[in-house]
Amino acid sequence: MLSIIIPFYNEKDNLPLLIGGLTRELKNIKDDWEVIFVDDGSDDDYSLAANDKIKLIKHRKRLGKGKALATGFKKAKGETIIFMDADLQNDPADLHQFARRIDSGFDLVNGWRKVRNDGLSKTLPSSIFNTFLLKVFLKSKFHDINCGFKAMKKEVLDEIPLYGDNYRFLPVLAEKSGFKTGEVVVKHHPRKHGRSKYGFLRLFFGLLDTLTTYFIYKFSEKPLHFFGPIGGGFFLAGFLITLYLSIERIFSYVLLYRRPILQLGVLLIIVGIQITMTGIIGELIVYLNKKNNKL
């Protein structure tokens, strides 16, 4: 079964056209399918008639795209899950490509908007995000991680939990987890109705999310490997400062109250110990979590 999850917020003019296009395409792909629309707190007067094939889930308030996708996944019955945007910029005709790739053995397939029809406020942050942040921090092979058009087997989302905005990093996380991943070039249409829900500020949050994702896949099971070197560096710097001052005090009789750098040395030692202890606490949390999962 094929489940398509479409979160939306104030897309009343796009929904009827999208449903028509999806219905025409899906009839030619599979007999067993469902489309799950997740209303993320819309306040416009839209009309969407639910039936056995088309389902509607509503959030009482706006919780974000990530939460909407997670809500849709909980209700999905299909073994193949497809994420899609409701703004008509994704073309339902591309569903064939995703279905073929998944049927051929791929676990996750990401869309690549090779030719984008968006303004500079969206294309520039996305370009910086894809060509710099992902290449440097995550060593990503994907060209367009921000594309909302994605297909994956259900087992991918069973292993990688959806939370916050990590839905954008699913291709990278799936690849790092050993799943077979790929991408397909998809058509990208200009937005005709409504307005974009994202702006240039997305780049800043994208940087934070990239750092979070990097930490999760690199150090989630060994946090001390991250905090240890940082804490050790601070501690070593503080120790060397205080050692030098101690030698001067003992052998040269230099009074320490005339050396304000002593305070810096002590501070670095304390900060180094605290950062290292954070890593040790992280290791304990990982250990207890693994232990509880075995019980």
N, C-alpha and C positions, 0 to 999 in steps of 0.2 A: 504494500500500500504506500502511496505517496502523499505526504502531508506538506502543505505549503503554509508557512506562518507569515502573516503580514501585519506588522504593527502600524498603527496610524494615529495621527493627531490632527484634527481639523482638515480633512481631505474630502469634504462632501462632494465636490465637483468631479473628483477623480475616481471615486469608488464605483459608480455605475459602469464607467468605461473599462475600468480594470477588471471587474467581474465578467463583463462580456468577453474581453480578450482571453482571460484565463479559461473560461468555460469552453471556448472554441478550441483552444490549444490542448487542454487536458483530455478532451474526448479522443484526441488522436494519439495520445501517449499511453495512457493506462485506463483501464476500466474502473479500477479501485483507487479513488483519490479523495482528498478532502482539502478544503481551503479554510484556514482558521484566521479570521480577522481579530486583532486585539486592539480595542479602542482604549488608547492611553489617556483617558480623561478629556476627550473632545468636548468642546462647548458650542460647536456649530450644529445646525439642524440637518444631519445627514439621514439618508434612508438606506437600509441594508436588510433585505429579507433573508433570514436564515432558513436553511433546510438541511436535509441529510448530508449534502455535499459541502455546503457553505455554512460555517459556524461563526458566531460572534461572541466574543468575551469582552466585558467592559471593566475597566479600572475606574474606581470612584474619583480618582484624581490623577494628575500626570505623575508617573513614576519613572519615566525614562524608557528609551528603546530597549535597553538591556533587560529590564524587568518585564517589559511586554513580551519579548521573545521567550523569556523563561516561562512566563505564564502560558504562552501558546504551546511550548514544548511539553508542559505537564499534561495538556489535554490532547496532544497529538497521538494518533494510533498507528501512524505509518512507520515502516522500517527505514524509509528514506525521508529525510527532512530537508526542506528548502526554505531559506530565508529570502524575503523579497520586500522591496519598498512599495509604498502605496501611491507614490507621486507620479506614476506613469513614465518615469524615466527608465525603469527597467522594462524590457520588452518581453511579454509572455512567450513570444515565438522562440526565445532562447532556452525555454524549458527543455526542449528536445536535446540540446547539447549536454545539459547537466544530467539528464536521465541516462543518456548513452554512456557518459563517462562513469557514472556510478555503477551502471550495469556491467561495465567492462572491468570492474575491479577496484576502482578508486574509492577510498574511504571519505575523502572530502575534496570538493572541487570549488575553487574560488573564481568569481567573475573578474574580468579585467576590462575596464572601460578604456580601451585603447584610444578612442576618440571621445572626448568629453564635451558635453554641451552645457557647461556651467560658467558662471562668472568668475572673475579673478579672485574674489573673496573665498571661493571654495576650491578652485583648482590650484592656487598657489600654496595654501597650507597643506593640501593633500600631496602636492608634488614634493614639498620639503619633507613631509612625513614619510612618504614612501621611498624617496631616493636617498635620504640622509639618516633619519632616525632608525628606520628598520634595518638598513644595511649595516650601520655602525654597531648598534646595540644587539640586534637579534639575528644578524646574518641571514636575513630573509631572502628567499628566491622569488617571492611574489611581487608583481608589478603594481598591484592596486589593492592593498589590504583593506582600504576603507569601503570598497564596493559592498553594498548591502545585499547583493545577489550571491548566495552561497548554497551549495547542496552538500549534504553529508549523510552518512549512515547514522542510525540512531545510537549505535554503540559509541560514537565519538562524543556525543553529548552526555552519554551515561558516564563516561570516564572524565570528561572535562566539564566541570560545573559552570553554568552561566551565572555571572554576577556583575554588577556595575556595568562598565563599558567593555568588558573583555570579549564580547562577541566579535569585535573587530579583529582580535588577535587569534581567533579560532584556527585559521590556517596554520599559523606559526606554532601554536601550542599543539595542534594535531601532528604536525611534522616532527616536533621535538619528542612527542610521545610514541613515535614509531608508526603512525598511520601513513598510508599511501595517499599523498596529496598531489593536486595538480591545479591548473587554471584554464579557463576558456575565455576567449575574447567575446564580449557581449556588446550589443548595441546600446547606446545611451542617448535618450531623447531629451530635448529641452523641456523644462517644466512649463506647462501651459496654464495650470490652475494652482492657486494657493501660493505659498512662499516657503522658502527653505527654513528649516528649524535650526540650522547651524550657521556659524559665522567664523571669522578669523580667530576668535578666542579658542576655537577648537584645537588649534595647534598647541597651545600651552597645555591644555588638558591631555592632548595626545602624547606630549612629552612625559607627563607624569604617568600615564597609563603604560607607556613603553618601558619606563624604568621599573614599574611594578611587575610587568610581564617578564622582563629580563631577570628580575630577582626571583620570581616564582619558579621559572623553569631551570634556573641556574643554581639556586641555593635553597629551594623550599625544603629539601630534606637534609641539608647541611648548613644551617644558618651561621654556625661558628666560622665556617670558611669565608664568609663575607665580613662578619663583624670582628673576627679575630685579628686579621692583618691591620684593619683600621685602628682598633683599640691598641694593638701592640705598637703601632707607629706612634700614636700619641704618648703612650707610656714610655717608650724608649726615648723620645725627644725630651720629655719631662725628667726622666732619670738622668740623662746626660747633662742637662742644665744643672740639676741639683748636685750631681757628682762634681761638676766643675766648680760650683760655688763652695762646696764642702772642702775641696782641696785648697782653694784659695783661703778659706777661713782657717784651716788647720795649719797650713804651711806659710801663708803670707800674712796672716792675722788681719785679713780684710773683714770689716764688720758687715754682717749680712743686712742690717737695716739700711745700708747705703746701696743695696743691690735690689731694686724692685723686680728684676727678672726672676728672683726667687719665687715670687707669687705666681709667675707664669709657669715655672717648672712644676710647682705643686699642683696647679690647676690642670696641667697636661697629664700628670700622673693620675689624678682623680678621674678625669674624663676618659682616659685610656682604660682604667679599670671598669668604669661604668659601661662603656661600649662593649668590652669583652664579656662582661657579665650578661649583657643583653643577648649576645650570641649563645652563651651557655644556657640561659633560660629558654631560648628558642630551641636548642637541642633537646632540652627536657620536654618541651611541648610536643615536638615531633616524636620522641620516644614514647611518651604516654599515649599519644594518639594511635601510634602503630600497635602498642600493647593492647589498648581497648578494642581495636578492630579485630584482634585475634580472639577476644573473649566471646 
